[in-house]
């Protein structure tokens, strides 16, 4: 009977891949093909606490763009807290979004500052102004769905963006309707209800786009760890989403989300929805209705067709 560890070569191969990844270029390259979104379709908005969040949690949004033609717009809520890096981070963000195919808008020049729960309570006037800016973005772009962090995503700005977006939804009034997709990164959600598989091609594009955030990944090459994080999401999602004791789905990579509907001024659980979305299923099937924020008919032909570009 052999005493050799049968998993030794597997673990060594994974370590070697990580070492090889550290030698790869950071940004500065182009994609051979990018999906052009359908301008007649209502967009998806990603409210990103920091530049780079759009690449990390964007697997579901990327699939909506590539497979269904939905425009995806990254809203850069902040540009980081380091004033000396903000201009550079904006350029990196533009390049990352251009690579992955997302449009980009900012909140204000340089991005918002002090987006935290503490700022919400201690500086109500400034917070109210920020809420109004987010509400105006919601009303201007009329999204079919929005992505934003869940309420306990550990990082102060991630939690702040959750509060900022939910306050803006309240300010938009009871007729505003859209799908709400809450995301996780710094802290796992205790109650995700959706696991979305990503193909190896999509994950490679997400890692490549993340590498354009050069100043960040130079100090911590977390772009190389994104596939491992998405693999662990399969482990967690098998039971957190599928049910305790259930077998994990046969996914290689996944992202966990909490999908609900914002309607009548509150979050509402969808009456029935798939828990696991495989790479072979159309992602827009999770959105059986696409609502008009002002309650009109959701006819796609009535929507504005103007392009959306970074300011």
C-alpha positions in Angstrom: 0.0 0.0 0.0 1.5 3.3 -1.1 2.1 6.0 1.5 2.2 8.7 -1.1 -0.4 11.5 -0.7 -2.6 11.4 -3.8 -3.5 15.1 -3.5 0.1 16.3 -3.3 0.4 17.0 -7.1 -3.0 18.6 -7.2 -2.1 21.2 -4.5 1.4 21.7 -6.0 -0.2 22.4 -9.4 -2.5 25.0 -7.8 0.4 26.8 -6.1 2.4 26.7 -9.3 -0.5 28.3 -11.2 -0.6 31.1 -8.6 3.1 31.7 -9.0 2.7 31.8 -12.8 -0.1 34.3 -12.4 2.2 36.7 -10.5 4.3 37.0 -13.7 1.4 38.0 -15.9 0.9 41.7 -17.0 -1.4 44.0 -15.1 -3.8 45.6 -17.5 -2.6 47.2 -20.7 -4.2 44.7 -23.1 -7.4 44.5 -25.1 -10.2 42.0 -25.7 -10.6 40.5 -29.1 -14.4 40.8 -28.9 -16.8 42.8 -26.7 -20.6 42.4 -26.5 -22.5 45.4 -27.7 -25.5 45.9 -25.4 -29.0 46.4 -26.8 -29.8 50.1 -26.2 -33.5 49.3 -26.2 -33.2 47.3 -23.0 -33.3 48.8 -19.6 -29.9 48.7 -17.9 -28.4 47.1 -14.8 -26.7 49.4 -12.4 -23.9 48.3 -10.1 -23.4 50.6 -7.2 -19.7 50.0 -6.4 -18.4 51.1 -3.0 -14.8 51.2 -4.5 -13.2 50.9 -7.9 -12.7 47.1 -8.4 -16.0 45.9 -6.8 -17.5 45.9 -10.3 -15.2 43.1 -11.4 -15.3 41.1 -8.1 -19.1 40.7 -7.8 -20.0 41.3 -11.4 -20.4 37.7 -12.6 -24.2 37.8 -12.8 -24.2 41.3 -14.5 -21.5 40.1 -17.0 -23.8 37.2 -18.0 -26.8 39.5 -18.4 -24.6 41.7 -20.8 -23.1 38.9 -22.8 -26.0 36.5 -23.0 -29.0 38.8 -23.0 -27.7 42.2 -24.3 -28.6 44.1 -21.1 -26.5 47.3 -20.7 -24.5 47.2 -17.5 -23.5 50.6 -15.9 -21.1 50.7 -13.1 -21.9 53.6 -10.7 -18.6 54.6 -9.0 -20.0 55.7 -5.6 -16.5 56.5 -4.3 -13.1 56.6 -5.8 -11.4 55.4 -2.6 -10.4 57.3 0.5 -6.8 58.1 -0.5 -7.1 61.5 -2.1 -3.7 61.1 -3.8 -4.8 58.0 -5.6 -8.3 59.1 -6.7 -7.5 60.4 -10.1 -5.3 57.4 -10.9 -8.0 55.0 -9.6 -10.5 56.7 -11.9 -8.3 56.0 -14.9 -7.8 52.4 -13.9 -11.5 52.0 -13.4 -12.3 53.4 -16.8 -9.9 50.9 -18.3 -11.3 48.0 -16.3 -14.8 48.8 -17.3 -13.9 49.3 -20.9 -12.2 45.9 -21.0 -15.1 44.0 -19.4 -17.8 46.0 -21.4 -19.5 47.9 -18.6 -20.4 51.6 -19.0 -19.3 53.9 -16.2 -20.7 56.9 -14.4 -19.5 58.7 -11.3 -21.5 60.3 -8.5 -19.5 63.6 -8.3 -16.0 64.6 -9.3 -13.7 62.5 -7.2 -16.6 60.4 -5.9 -18.4 60.7 -2.6 -16.6 60.7 0.7 -17.7 59.5 4.1 -20.2 57.0 2.9 -20.6 55.1 6.2 -23.3 54.4 8.8 -21.6 56.8 11.1 -21.8 59.6 8.5 -25.5 58.9 8.0 -26.1 59.6 11.7 -23.6 62.4 12.4 -23.8 64.5 9.2 -27.5 64.2 8.1 -27.4 67.2 5.7 -24.4 65.9 3.7 -25.9 62.4 3.8 -29.2 63.7 2.5 -27.4 65.3 -0.4 -25.7 62.0 -1.3 -29.0 60.2 -1.1 -30.5 62.7 -3.6 -27.6 62.1 -6.0 -28.2 58.4 -5.9 -31.9 58.8 -6.4 -31.3 61.0 -9.4 -29.1 58.3 -10.9 -31.8 55.8 -10.4 -34.4 58.0 -12.0 -32.2 59.0 -14.9 -31.2 55.4 -15.9 -34.5 53.6 -15.0 -32.7 50.3 -14.2 -34.3 46.9 -14.5 -32.1 45.7 -11.7 -29.5 47.2 -9.3 -26.6 45.5 -7.6 -25.3 46.8 -4.2 -23.7 45.3 -1.1 -25.8 43.6 1.6 -26.4 45.4 4.9 -23.6 43.6 6.9 -20.7 43.4 4.3 -18.2 44.4 7.1 -16.3 47.2 5.3 -17.6 50.5 6.4 -18.1 51.9 2.9 -19.8 48.7 1.7 -22.3 49.0 4.5 -22.6 52.7 3.8 -23.4 52.1 0.2 -26.2 49.6 1.2 -27.7 52.3 3.4 -27.3 55.0 0.7 -29.0 53.0 -2.0 -31.9 51.9 0.3 -32.4 55.5 1.4 -32.4 56.6 -2.3 -35.0 53.9 -3.1 -37.2 55.2 -0.3 -36.7 58.7 -1.6 -37.7 57.7 -5.1 -41.3 57.1 -3.9 -43.7 54.1 -3.8 -44.0 53.8 -7.6 -40.4 53.1 -8.2 -39.9 49.4 -9.0 -36.9 47.3 -9.9 -35.1 44.1 -9.0 -32.6 44.3 -6.2 -29.5 42.1 -6.2 -27.5 42.3 -3.0 -23.9 41.3 -3.2 -21.2 40.1 -0.7 -17.4 40.3 -0.6 -16.0 41.3 2.8 -18.6 39.4 4.8 -20.6 36.5 3.7 -24.4 36.9 3.6 -26.2 34.6 6.1 -29.2 34.4 3.8 -28.2 34.4 0.1 -30.9 32.9 -2.1 -29.2 32.6 -5.4 -26.0 31.0 -6.7 -25.0 32.1 -10.3 -22.4 30.0 -12.1 -19.7 31.7 -14.2 -17.9 30.0 -17.1 -14.1 29.7 -17.1 -14.2 32.3 -19.9 -16.2 34.8 -17.8 -14.0 34.2 -14.8 -10.9 34.8 -16.9 -12.4 38.1 -18.2 -13.2 39.2 -14.6 -9.7 38.4 -13.4 -8.2 40.3 -16.4 -10.4 43.3 -15.9 -9.5 43.3 -12.2 -5.8 43.4 -13.1 -6.4 46.9 -14.6 -6.7 48.2 -11.0 -2.9 48.2 -11.0 -2.2 50.2 -8.0 -4.4 48.0 -5.8 -3.4 44.6 -7.0 0.3 45.4 -6.9 0.1 45.7 -3.1 -2.2 42.7 -2.9 -2.7 40.4 -5.9 -6.3 39.6 -5.1 -7.2 39.3 -8.7 -5.4 36.0 -8.8 -7.4 34.8 -5.8 -10.8 35.6 -7.4 -11.2 32.1 -8.9 -10.6 30.4 -5.5 -13.1 32.7 -3.9 -15.7 31.8 -6.6 -14.9 28.1 -6.0 -15.5 28.5 -2.3 -18.8 30.1 -3.2 -19.9 26.8 -4.7 -19.1 25.1 -1.5 -21.0 27.6 0.6 -23.9 28.0 -1.9 -24.5 24.3 -2.1 -26.0 24.4 1.5 -26.7 28.1 2.2 -28.7 28.4 -1.0 -29.6 24.8 -1.8 -30.4 23.7 1.7 -28.4 22.2 4.6 -27.1 18.8 3.8 -27.8 19.2 0.1 -25.2 18.2 -2.5 -23.2 21.1 -4.0 -24.0 22.0 -7.6 -21.6 20.8 -10.3 -20.3 24.3 -10.8 -16.6 25.2 -10.9 -17.2 28.9 -10.2 -20.1 30.8 -8.7 -21.2 34.1 -7.0 -23.8 34.2 -4.3 -26.5 36.9 -4.2 -29.7 37.8 -2.5 -32.3 38.6 -5.2 -35.5 40.4 -4.2 -37.8 43.0 -5.7 -38.2 46.6 -4.7 -41.9 47.4 -4.9 -44.3 49.7 -3.0 -41.4 51.2 -1.0 -40.0 47.9 0.4 -38.0 44.8 -0.5 -40.2 41.9 -1.4 -39.3 38.2 -1.7 -40.0 36.8 -5.1 -42.7 34.2 -4.9 -40.8 31.6 -6.9 -37.4 31.6 -8.4 -34.5 29.2 -9.2 -31.9 28.9 -6.5 -29.1 27.8 -8.8 -28.5 29.4 -12.2 -26.1 27.2 -14.3 -24.0 28.5 -17.1 -26.3 26.8 -19.6 -29.4 28.7 -18.4 -30.4 32.3 -19.5 -29.8 34.7 -16.7 -32.7 37.0 -17.6 -35.1 34.2 -16.7 -34.6 35.3 -13.1 -36.4 38.6 -14.0 -39.8 37.5 -15.2 -41.1 41.1 -15.3 -39.1 44.3 -16.1 -40.9 47.1 -14.4 -41.0 50.8 -15.2 -39.8 52.8 -12.2 -42.7 55.2 -12.6 -45.3 52.4 -13.0 -45.9 52.8 -16.8 -45.9 50.0 -19.3 -42.6 48.2 -19.4 -42.5 48.3 -23.2 -38.9 48.3 -24.2 -39.7 50.4 -27.3 -40.6 53.4 -25.2 -37.2 53.5 -23.5 -34.5 56.1 -24.3 -31.9 54.9 -26.7 -29.1 57.5 -26.0 -25.7 56.1 -25.1 -24.3 56.3 -21.6 -20.7 57.2 -21.1 -18.3 58.1 -18.4 -18.4 61.8 -17.5 
